[in-house]
Amino acid sequence: MCAPKLRVDSKGNKKMTKETWGRVCNELLKTVGKSNYTTWIAPLRMIDMSEGIAAFEAPTKFMRDWVSRNFGEAILRELRNDGHVVERIEFRVPELRPIPANEVSRPAVAAPAPAAPKARAEEDLPGAPLDARFTFDNFVVGKPNELAHAAARRVAEGGPVTFNPLFLYGGVGLGKTHLMHAIAHELQIRRPEARVRYLSAEQFMYRFVQALRERQIMDFKEMFRSVDVLMVDDVQFIAGKDSTQEEFFHTFNALVDQGKQIIISADRAPGEIKDLEERIKSRLQCGLVVDLHPTDYELRLGILQTKTEAYRAQYPGLKMADGVLEFLAHRITTNVRVLEGALTRLFAFASLVGKEITLDLAQECLTDILRASDRKVTIEEIQRKVAEHYNVRLSDMIGPKRVRTIARPRQVAMYLSKQLTTRSLPEIGRRFGGRDHTTIMHGIRKIEELMGSDRQIAEDIDLLRRLLES
Ligand SMILES: Nc1ncnc2c1ncn2[C@@H]1O[C@H](COP(=O)(O)OP(=O)(O)OP(=O)(O)O)[C@@H](O)[C@H]1O
């Protein structure tokens, strides 16, 4: 509300009354437009006008800076037009209420974080704490994640913003959070002055709702619009939550307009997030969208080897027989979190019973994990899921039709049958209507080739694989 307190001007200049300020506000409404007026001018309070200085109070620092930069001239002009002698305008802010630390819930990390390097974000703008273990040094790179890793590295260099946002997506436990924290850690070293804020979409919503409830929405806006790098994890969470989406959209736009870097993660590609507004989907697709593919054997083994090195230091003297890591990498294919959990348990168990880690010990200690990972996908299941996904008849999977709309899904199913089952090519051929193994081979090669050039196919395969393995 534009509520002037002034009644008298010490130099005998024209008095500022409620009416005259009202007139100035009316003029401003015409020149800056309704939306700008409501957002930026109406919350100002005129607190003083003397010695040619008009002083206003803005609810937050962010508003103060914004109004001063964008509307200062207009306000000055309208005050003068109304006959006031004003040399300059000052904008002030009242003391901001500090935000209680308990407003921030901890992110789901596997273990309590040991003292993380302190983010500027945590000092100035309480964000979620970073996990000190999630650094680039601790991130094992393999084919399935090399692109995501390279993109994260690029953003972490802190140079000019080249792609905005960076959108990382992939299935559960494949390293999205790890990469985001790694970016934050790296930025703290390279750009210590940068305000980096990491939080989950759930925390974003929580803070937004709380700000609404406590009528602190301007503080909320200021906090989120004054960062240099904003990272929002698991953005799929805000799908279907209308007002949070709305606020997220405006925050996103405001930051992009200011040339600030945004990094987002989700469990699927932007276009596949159900109940997410179209305008948000399209914004999220504007930058670089990269996926973390399910791990392959080499990556799993690499991760196990790296983590084993760390455990060796923790459990000196504990021996491990050859072949144990290979066995685990082969059998536990679900996700990295499960793989890590298996290794942790194995070391703890072996040290407790004072035995060498052998294959037998691993099988005994990890029975449940191994059984859960043992779920076998059948060719029939694959055919059914693929048919559903592409909206073709199940019978067409094994039938003779050669039109592309049917042949392509069939080849996708062949490819997945080879990837997700232990069946041989002739066996797969038999399940696909008695086709020859060379036809199956051709189908698999075709899909492998397309995955490199056709993003849609690569995304379809990724999604189907996840559906089938879950
Ligand atoms: N390439 C990797 N190298 C080393 N550790 C990894 C790698 N990928 C994942 N991890 C580890 O696996 C665990 C799960 O990773 P993270 O929490 O980043 O997964 P996420 O993709 O964010 O999963 P969610 O979808 O559940 O949020 C973490 O402990 C992380 O350090």
The ligand as an SDF file (V2000), in Angstrom:
LIG
                    3D

 31 33  0  0  0  0  0  0  0  0999 V2000
   29.1830  -42.9680  -10.5270 N   0  0  0  0  0  0  0  0  0  0  0  0
   29.1880  -43.0400   -9.1950 C   0  0  0  0  0  0  0  0  0  0  0  0
   30.3530  -43.1020   -8.5270 N   0  0  0  0  0  0  0  0  0  0  0  0
   30.3710  -43.1990   -7.1920 C   0  0  0  0  0  0  0  0  0  0  0  0
   29.2790  -43.2450   -6.4100 N   0  0  0  0  0  0  0  0  0  0  0  0
   28.0840  -43.1770   -7.0280 C   0  0  0  0  0  0  0  0  0  0  0  0
   27.9770  -43.0780   -8.4420 C   0  0  0  0  0  0  0  0  0  0  0  0
   26.6720  -43.0500   -8.7710 N   0  0  0  0  0  0  0  0  0  0  0  0
   26.0000  -43.1070   -7.6330 C   0  0  0  0  0  0  0  0  0  0  0  0
   26.8390  -43.1890   -6.5710 N   0  0  0  0  0  0  0  0  0  0  0  0
   26.4830  -43.2970   -5.1550 C   0  0  0  0  0  0  0  0  0  0  0  0
   25.2180  -43.9440   -5.0760 O   0  0  0  0  0  0  0  0  0  0  0  0
   24.4130  -43.3700   -4.0590 C   0  0  0  0  0  0  0  0  0  0  0  0
   23.1150  -42.8830   -4.6760 C   0  0  0  0  0  0  0  0  0  0  0  0
   23.4230  -41.7670   -5.5140 O   0  0  0  0  0  0  0  0  0  0  0  0
   22.4940  -40.4640   -5.5590 P   0  0  0  0  0  0  0  0  0  0  0  0
   21.8770  -40.2270   -4.2190 O   0  0  0  0  0  0  0  0  0  0  0  0
   23.2740  -39.3750   -6.1760 O   0  0  0  0  0  0  0  0  0  0  0  0
   21.3860  -40.9980   -6.5490 O   0  0  0  0  0  0  0  0  0  0  0  0
   20.1450  -40.2220   -7.1980 P   0  0  0  0  0  0  0  0  0  0  0  0
   20.2490  -40.4490   -8.6440 O   0  0  0  0  0  0  0  0  0  0  0  0
   20.0770  -38.8430   -6.7100 O   0  0  0  0  0  0  0  0  0  0  0  0
   18.9590  -41.0880   -6.6230 O   0  0  0  0  0  0  0  0  0  0  0  0
   17.4540  -40.6770   -6.2240 P   0  0  0  0  0  0  0  0  0  0  0  0
   16.6820  -40.7580   -7.4850 O   0  0  0  0  0  0  0  0  0  0  0  0
   17.0760  -41.7350   -5.2490 O   0  0  0  0  0  0  0  0  0  0  0  0
   17.4650  -39.3030   -5.6440 O   0  0  0  0  0  0  0  0  0  0  0  0
   25.2390  -42.2620   -3.4440 C   0  0  0  0  0  0  0  0  0  0  0  0
   25.8430  -42.7250   -2.2720 O   0  0  0  0  0  0  0  0  0  0  0  0
   26.2930  -41.9530   -4.4930 C   0  0  0  0  0  0  0  0  0  0  0  0
   27.4890  -41.5080   -3.9310 O   0  0  0  0  0  0  0  0  0  0  0  0
  1  2  1  0
  2  3  1  0
  2  7  2  0
  3  4  2  0
  4  5  1  0
  5  6  2  0
  6  7  1  0
  6 10  1  0
  7  8  1  0
  8  9  2  0
  9 10  1  0
 10 11  1  0
 11 12  1  0
 11 30  1  0
 12 13  1  0
 13 14  1  0
 13 28  1  0
 14 15  1  0
 15 16  1  0
 16 17  2  0
 16 18  1  0
 16 19  1  0
 19 20  1  0
 20 21  2  0
 20 22  1  0
 20 23  1  0
 23 24  1  0
 24 25  2  0
 24 26  1  0
 24 27  1  0
 28 29  1  0
 28 30  1  0
 30 31  1  0
M  END
$$$$
